[in-house]
Amino acid sequence: MAEWEEVARTQEFEALLVRRRRFVVPALCVWTAWFGAFLVCCAVARGFMGSSIYEGFTVGYLLA
C-alpha cells in the first residue's frame, strides 16, 4: 500500500489528475447539455424527431 501512496505524491501523478479533470469536467458539461436538449426535443418536437432521414432512419436515431 505504501508504494501507491508514494506514486500519488509524485508531480507526474498530480499533473495527470489535473489533465484528467481538465477533460472530464468540460466533457461532462457538454454531454449533460446535449442530453438535456435531446430529452427536450423528444418531448416537444416529436414530429421533427420522428421525421425520416433515410428509409426509416429518423432524426431521433441520428441524435441518439
Steps between C-alpha positions, in 0.01 A plus 500: 500500500788735571619496139160627381522788743846584366367500145210723603742759635708531181472807281434287193195342664368837614547634146308202367213571739491864387492395133221253571296762680551750215350245262228343714330815631445666158408166340243438771353849454473453121345154538249623758395791278467271196300239691271765646439646155435151365239433769332834439489431125353155564228652716421814302600442136359152444429567134853618433660215693282247318564631151677250280846574365551181303275194481365511855818647656362795696650819639452354848717200417763728351519718810487206738 
